[in-house]
């Protein structure tokens, strides 16, 4: 059995699965239940000046029969007093000394306020701090959360203020609602961050009720943008983790967040540079017990790969992630259709004919309908394999080339040299 213990910037936990700062970590009762279920750590729901929440707060986007493909919330940070939260953190840490408890913090951009809350929180024995510069709604309108997280100078300055007094590792949580997340990640590092976490939720409106014309959710007939999470955001989050992991100016550990629903998702984030992962929506959808399958699945995967420690998985795919201009223009793959497996739904032909490169032919052989790819016209776009409902009916196969590899950047360099 593999060693699932992680060390993220000095924060140790028995496995890489943490609950993200959100409704599941709102109280000591919940966090203790989570630890009993097997979670390795928890980022406590964001602490600060208690706020007033509204009702209703949540909405889901269902897609093609799948419940909660995406999740929208307009809930704010904790609505409980700092003193109550700190007492419960203290009690939880005493019961579970080997599990990671990270305090998520949010206050206005003021040095004294940051110093004050950091000292109070560290006094109850947290393992680390996470600065919430990502919340996109409500708090941002008050100059906190994403309002700070979208300004690199504010990220750097506030991180520095926290590091002036912090005795535990400081994680900076970044907003995805920005053109280039590496800019704020670099700012956090300049400010002294020990790690970064990403992504927080994405600005969103879940929908509009076509009967009432109210937004979903709505509060007495009015709506506001919220934060989007769940499986739908995973590709966005994975890209942002990868971009930071390959950035030479962001050489700190990453806590990966965004759409992680199972051990496979977690493994992808680890491969792309995350030291550990944080999960919220999947736990809200299925409960704390989902961590059992995550632990078992990751353990089995590591054993099958002959990997002794989960830490050895971290970042193994980062070097494979590059810019488009560095991809080989002369690499080719083509689609192959296995007519013995094909059920003749013709989705591949329709998709190719209507929206791709018109390279799949329909024909009849011994009275049986058949499909064949004209390889000379196939560009290897993958669309036919993507829409095919039958596993193994279409495979993408490398077409050997006699032309040496060449990237767009190499091509442009040669053209420039020739013109000179």
C-alpha positions as CSV (number, residue, x, y, z in Angstrom):
1,X,0.0,0.0,0.0
2,X,1.3,3.4,-1.0
3,X,2.1,6.2,1.4
4,X,-0.6,8.8,1.0
5,X,0.9,11.3,3.5
6,X,1.6,14.8,2.1
7,X,3.6,17.7,3.2
8,X,2.4,21.0,1.7
9,X,4.7,23.8,2.7
10,X,5.2,22.2,6.1
11,X,1.5,21.3,6.6
12,X,1.3,17.6,7.1
13,X,-1.8,15.4,6.6
14,X,-2.4,11.7,6.4
15,X,-3.7,11.9,2.8
16,X,-4.0,14.6,0.1
17,X,-7.8,14.9,0.4
18,X,-8.8,18.1,2.2
19,X,-12.3,19.7,2.5
20,X,-12.2,23.2,1.0
21,X,-13.4,26.3,2.9
22,X,-17.1,26.1,2.3
23,X,-20.4,25.0,4.0
24,X,-19.0,21.5,4.7
25,X,-16.4,23.1,7.1
26,X,-18.7,25.5,8.8
27,X,-18.4,24.0,12.3
28,X,-16.4,21.7,14.5
29,X,-19.2,19.1,14.4
30,X,-18.9,18.9,10.6
31,X,-15.1,18.9,10.5
32,X,-14.8,16.2,13.1
33,X,-17.3,14.1,11.2
34,X,-15.2,14.5,8.1
35,X,-12.0,13.5,9.9
36,X,-13.8,10.4,11.2
37,X,-14.8,9.6,7.6
38,X,-11.2,9.7,6.5
39,X,-10.5,13.2,5.2
40,X,-6.9,14.2,5.7
41,X,-7.5,17.9,6.3
42,X,-10.0,20.7,6.3
43,X,-9.9,24.4,5.5
44,X,-12.2,26.0,8.0
45,X,-15.0,28.1,6.5
46,X,-13.7,31.6,6.1
47,X,-13.3,33.6,9.3
48,X,-13.7,37.3,9.6
49,X,-16.2,39.8,10.7
50,X,-19.5,37.8,10.9
51,X,-21.9,38.6,8.1
52,X,-25.6,38.2,7.3
53,X,-26.5,35.7,4.7
54,X,-29.6,35.5,2.5
55,X,-32.1,32.8,1.6
56,X,-32.0,31.0,-0.8
57,X,-28.3,30.5,-1.5
58,X,-27.6,27.6,-3.8
59,X,-28.5,26.4,-7.3
60,X,-27.3,23.6,-9.5
61,X,-26.8,23.1,-13.2
62,X,-27.9,19.7,-14.3
63,X,-26.9,18.4,-17.7
64,X,-28.1,15.5,-19.8
65,X,-29.4,13.6,-16.8
66,X,-26.5,14.3,-14.6
67,X,-27.3,16.1,-11.3
68,X,-25.1,18.9,-10.2
69,X,-22.8,19.1,-13.2
70,X,-22.2,22.6,-11.9
71,X,-23.0,24.3,-8.6
72,X,-23.7,28.0,-7.9
73,X,-23.7,29.7,-4.5
74,X,-24.3,33.2,-3.2
75,X,-23.4,32.3,0.4
76,X,-20.8,34.5,2.1
77,X,-18.2,33.7,4.8
78,X,-19.0,32.5,8.2
79,X,-22.0,34.0,9.9
80,X,-20.8,32.7,13.3
81,X,-18.7,34.7,15.7
82,X,-14.9,34.4,15.6
83,X,-14.8,33.3,19.3
84,X,-17.2,30.4,18.6
85,X,-15.2,29.3,15.6
86,X,-11.9,29.5,17.4
87,X,-13.2,27.4,20.3
88,X,-14.4,24.7,18.0
89,X,-11.1,24.7,16.1
90,X,-9.3,24.3,19.4
91,X,-11.5,21.3,20.3
92,X,-11.2,19.7,16.9
93,X,-7.4,20.0,16.8
94,X,-7.2,18.3,20.3
95,X,-9.3,15.4,19.0
96,X,-7.5,15.1,15.7
97,X,-3.9,16.2,16.3
98,X,-2.6,14.4,13.1
99,X,-5.1,16.0,10.7
100,X,-4.5,19.3,9.0
101,X,-6.7,22.2,10.1
102,X,-6.2,25.4,8.0
103,X,-8.0,28.6,8.9
104,X,-9.3,30.5,5.9
105,X,-9.2,34.2,6.6
106,X,-10.7,37.4,5.1
107,X,-10.6,40.9,6.4
108,X,-10.5,44.3,4.7
109,X,-7.1,45.4,3.3
110,X,-5.7,46.8,6.6
111,X,-2.5,45.8,8.2
112,X,-3.7,46.0,11.7
113,X,-6.8,43.9,11.0
114,X,-4.7,41.2,9.3
115,X,-2.2,41.1,12.3
116,X,-5.1,40.9,14.8
117,X,-6.9,38.0,13.2
118,X,-3.7,36.0,12.4
119,X,-2.6,36.2,16.0
120,X,-6.0,35.1,17.4
121,X,-6.3,32.2,15.0
122,X,-2.8,30.9,15.4
123,X,-3.3,30.9,19.2
124,X,-5.7,28.0,19.0
125,X,-3.3,25.7,17.2
126,X,-4.1,25.8,13.5
127,X,-1.6,24.1,11.1
128,X,-1.7,26.9,8.6
129,X,-3.6,29.9,7.2
130,X,-5.3,30.4,3.8
131,X,-5.9,33.9,2.7
132,X,-9.2,34.1,0.8
133,X,-8.5,36.5,-2.1
134,X,-11.0,34.6,-4.3
135,X,-14.6,34.9,-3.1
136,X,-16.4,36.5,-6.1
137,X,-19.7,37.7,-4.6
138,X,-20.9,39.8,-1.7
139,X,-17.5,40.2,0.0
140,X,-15.9,41.5,-3.2
141,X,-18.5,44.3,-3.2
142,X,-17.0,45.3,0.2
143,X,-13.4,45.4,-1.1
144,X,-12.4,41.9,0.0
145,X,-12.2,38.5,-1.6
146,X,-11.8,38.7,-5.4
147,X,-11.7,42.5,-5.2
148,X,-8.3,42.1,-3.6
149,X,-7.4,39.0,-5.5
150,X,-7.7,40.7,-8.9
151,X,-5.1,43.3,-8.0
152,X,-1.6,41.8,-7.9
153,X,-0.3,44.7,-5.7
154,X,-3.0,44.1,-3.1
155,X,-2.3,40.4,-3.1
156,X,1.4,41.0,-2.5
157,X,0.9,43.7,0.1
158,X,-1.7,41.7,2.2
159,X,0.4,38.5,2.0
160,X,3.4,40.5,3.3
161,X,1.3,41.9,6.2
162,X,0.3,38.4,7.2
163,X,3.8,37.0,6.9
164,X,5.0,39.8,9.2
165,X,3.3,38.0,12.2
166,X,2.4,34.5,11.0
167,X,4.1,31.6,12.6
168,X,2.4,28.9,10.5
169,X,2.6,28.4,6.7
170,X,0.5,30.9,4.7
171,X,-1.5,29.7,1.6
172,X,-2.9,32.3,-0.7
173,X,-6.2,31.3,-2.4
174,X,-6.5,32.9,-5.8
175,X,-9.4,33.9,-7.9
176,X,-10.0,32.5,-11.4
177,X,-11.9,35.7,-12.4
178,X,-8.8,37.3,-13.9
179,X,-7.1,37.3,-17.2
180,X,-3.9,35.6,-16.1
181,X,-3.8,33.8,-12.7
182,X,0.0,33.5,-12.8
183,X,0.2,37.3,-12.3
184,X,-1.5,37.1,-8.9
185,X,0.4,33.8,-8.1
186,X,3.7,35.6,-8.7
187,X,2.5,38.5,-6.5
188,X,1.6,36.1,-3.7
189,X,5.1,34.6,-3.9
190,X,6.7,38.0,-3.8
191,X,4.7,38.8,-0.7
192,X,6.1,35.7,1.0
193,X,3.4,33.1,0.4
194,X,4.5,29.6,1.4
195,X,1.9,28.0,-1.0
196,X,-1.0,29.0,-3.3
197,X,-4.4,27.4,-3.7
198,X,-6.6,27.6,-6.8
199,X,-9.2,28.0,-7.9
200,X,-11.9,29.8,-6.0
201,X,-15.3,29.9,-7.6
202,X,-16.1,31.5,-11.0
203,X,-18.5,34.3,-11.5
204,X,-21.8,32.8,-12.6
205,X,-25.6,32.9,-12.9
206,X,-27.0,29.4,-12.8
207,X,-30.1,30.1,-14.8
208,X,-33.4,31.8,-15.3
209,X,-36.8,30.2,-14.4
210,X,-38.8,30.3,-17.7
211,X,-42.1,30.4,-15.9
212,X,-41.5,33.1,-13.3
213,X,-38.6,34.8,-15.1
214,X,-36.7,34.9,-11.8
215,X,-33.0,34.2,-11.6
216,X,-31.9,30.9,-10.1
217,X,-31.5,31.2,-7.2
218,X,-33.4,34.4,-6.3
219,X,-34.0,36.3,-3.1
220,X,-37.5,37.8,-3.1
221,X,-37.5,38.1,-6.9
222,X,-34.0,39.5,-7.2
223,X,-30.8,37.7,-8.0
224,X,-27.0,38.3,-8.0
225,X,-24.0,36.7,-9.5
226,X,-22.6,33.8,-7.5
227,X,-19.6,31.5,-7.4
228,X,-19.6,28.5,-9.8
229,X,-18.0,25.1,-8.8
230,X,-18.4,21.4,-9.5
231,X,-17.4,19.1,-12.3
232,X,-18.0,21.7,-15.0
233,X,-15.1,23.9,-13.8
234,X,-12.5,21.1,-13.6
235,X,-10.8,21.8,-16.9
236,X,-10.5,25.5,-16.1
237,X,-9.0,24.8,-12.7
238,X,-6.6,22.1,-14.0
239,X,-5.3,24.6,-16.6
240,X,-4.7,27.3,-14.0
241,X,-2.9,24.8,-11.7
242,X,-0.7,23.7,-14.6
243,X,0.1,27.2,-15.7
244,X,1.3,28.1,-12.2
245,X,3.2,24.8,-11.8
246,X,5.2,25.5,-14.9
247,X,5.9,29.1,-14.1
248,X,9.5,29.5,-12.8
249,X,8.3,32.5,-10.6
250,X,5.7,30.4,-8.8
251,X,8.0,27.9,-7.1
252,X,5.8,27.1,-4.1
253,X,3.5,24.2,-3.5
254,X,0.0,24.3,-4.9
255,X,-3.2,23.1,-3.4
256,X,-5.5,22.2,-6.3
257,X,-9.2,23.1,-6.2
258,X,-12.0,22.9,-8.7
259,X,-14.4,20.2,-9.8
260,X,-12.6,17.3,-8.2
261,X,-15.1,14.5,-7.7
262,X,-13.1,11.3,-7.5
263,X,-9.6,9.9,-7.2
264,X,-9.0,10.1,-10.9
265,X,-9.6,13.9,-10.8
266,X,-7.3,14.2,-7.8
267,X,-4.5,12.2,-9.6
268,X,-4.7,14.5,-12.6
269,X,-4.3,17.6,-10.4
270,X,-1.3,16.0,-8.6
271,X,0.3,15.1,-12.0
272,X,-0.2,18.7,-13.1
273,X,1.6,20.1,-10.0
274,X,-0.7,20.1,-7.1
275,X,0.7,18.7,-3.8
276,X,-2.8,18.1,-2.5
277,X,-6.4,18.8,-3.4
278,X,-9.4,20.5,-1.8
279,X,-12.9,19.3,-2.4
280,X,-16.3,20.9,-1.8
281,X,-19.1,20.3,-4.3
282,X,-18.7,16.5,-4.5
283,X,-18.9,16.3,-0.7
284,X,-22.0,18.5,-0.7
285,X,-23.6,16.3,-3.4
286,X,-22.7,12.8,-1.9
287,X,-21.5,13.3,1.7
288,X,-18.3,12.9,3.5
289,X,-18.1,9.1,2.8
290,X,-16.9,9.7,-0.8
291,X,-13.4,10.1,0.6
292,X,-13.3,6.3,1.2
293,X,-13.4,5.6,-2.5
294,X,-10.9,8.4,-3.2
295,X,-8.4,6.9,-0.8
296,X,-8.8,3.3,-2.0
297,X,-8.7,4.4,-5.7
298,X,-5.6,6.5,-5.3
299,X,-3.9,3.7,-3.3
300,X,-4.6,1.1,-5.9
301,X,-3.5,3.4,-8.7
302,X,-0.2,4.1,-7.1
303,X,0.3,0.4,-6.3
304,X,-0.4,-0.5,-10.0
305,X,2.1,2.1,-11.1
306,X,4.7,0.9,-8.6
307,X,4.8,4.3,-6.9
308,X,5.7,4.2,-3.2
309,X,4.5,7.7,-2.2
310,X,1.8,10.0,-3.5
311,X,4.4,12.8,-3.2
312,X,6.3,11.1,-6.1
313,X,3.3,11.7,-8.3
314,X,3.3,15.4,-7.9
315,X,4.2,17.4,-11.0
316,X,5.1,14.4,-13.2
317,X,3.1,15.8,-16.2
318,X,4.1,19.4,-15.9
319,X,6.9,19.1,-18.4
320,X,4.4,17.8,-21.0
321,X,2.4,21.0,-20.8
322,X,3.6,23.8,-23.1
323,X,2.5,26.6,-25.4
324,X,0.7,26.0,-28.7
325,X,3.7,27.3,-30.6
326,X,5.9,24.5,-29.2
327,X,3.7,21.7,-30.5
328,X,4.9,19.5,-33.4
329,X,3.1,20.6,-36.6
330,X,4.1,17.3,-38.3
331,X,2.7,14.9,-35.8
332,X,-0.5,13.2,-37.2
333,X,-3.1,10.9,-35.9
334,X,-6.1,9.5,-37.8
335,X,-9.4,7.8,-36.8
336,X,-9.9,4.1,-37.2
337,X,-13.4,2.7,-37.1
338,X,-14.0,-0.9,-35.9
339,X,-17.1,-2.0,-37.7
340,X,-17.3,-5.2,-35.7
341,X,-18.0,-3.0,-32.6
342,X,-19.8,-0.1,-34.4
343,X,-23.6,0.0,-33.8
344,X,-24.2,2.1,-36.9
345,X,-25.7,5.1,-35.0
346,X,-23.9,7.2,-37.5
347,X,-23.1,10.0,-34.9
348,X,-19.5,10.0,-36.1
349,X,-20.5,10.5,-39.7
350,X,-23.0,13.2,-38.9
351,X,-20.5,15.1,-36.7
352,X,-17.7,14.8,-39.2
353,X,-19.9,15.7,-42.2
354,X,-21.7,18.6,-40.6
355,X,-19.1,20.2,-38.3
356,X,-15.6,18.8,-39.0
357,X,-13.7,17.6,-42.2
358,X,-16.1,15.4,-44.2
359,X,-13.8,12.4,-44.1
360,X,-16.0,9.5,-43.0
361,X,-17.7,7.5,-45.8
362,X,-20.8,5.4,-45.6
363,X,-20.9,2.2,-47.7
364,X,-22.5,-1.2,-47.7
365,X,-20.7,-4.5,-47.6
366,X,-22.7,-7.8,-48.0
367,X,-25.8,-5.8,-47.2
368,X,-24.4,-4.4,-44.0
369,X,-23.9,-0.7,-43.5
370,X,-20.3,0.2,-42.8
371,X,-18.2,3.3,-42.1
372,X,-14.7,4.1,-43.2
373,X,-12.3,7.0,-42.6
374,X,-10.5,8.5,-45.6
375,X,-7.2,8.9,-43.8
376,X,-5.8,11.3,-46.4
377,X,-8.5,13.8,-45.4
378,X,-8.6,13.1,-41.7
379,X,-6.9,15.7,-39.5
380,X,-7.1,13.8,-36.3
381,X,-9.4,16.2,-34.6
382,X,-10.9,13.5,-32.3
383,X,-14.5,14.6,-32.8
384,X,-15.7,11.3,-34.1
385,X,-14.2,9.4,-31.1
386,X,-15.7,12.0,-28.7
387,X,-19.3,11.7,-30.0
388,X,-19.2,7.9,-30.4
389,X,-21.3,6.2,-27.7
390,X,-19.5,2.8,-27.9
391,X,-16.2,2.2,-26.2
392,X,-13.6,0.8,-28.6
393,X,-15.6,1.5,-31.8
394,X,-13.3,4.4,-32.8
395,X,-9.6,4.7,-31.9
396,X,-7.1,7.4,-32.7
397,X,-3.9,6.0,-34.2
398,X,-0.6,7.7,-34.9
399,X,0.2,8.0,-38.5
400,X,3.9,7.7,-39.0
401,X,5.5,10.7,-40.8
402,X,8.7,10.9,-42.8
403,X,8.9,14.6,-42.1
404,X,11.0,15.6,-39.1
405,X,9.3,17.3,-36.2
406,X,8.8,21.1,-36.4
407,X,7.0,23.5,-34.2
408,X,5.3,26.8,-35.3
409,X,8.0,28.7,-33.4
410,X,10.8,26.8,-35.1
411,X,9.1,27.4,-38.5
412,X,8.8,31.1,-37.9
413,X,12.4,31.3,-36.7
414,X,13.6,29.6,-39.9
415,X,11.4,31.9,-42.1
416,X,12.9,34.9,-40.3
417,X,16.5,33.7,-40.8
418,X,15.8,33.0,-44.5
419,X,14.4,36.5,-45.0
420,X,17.5,38.0,-43.3
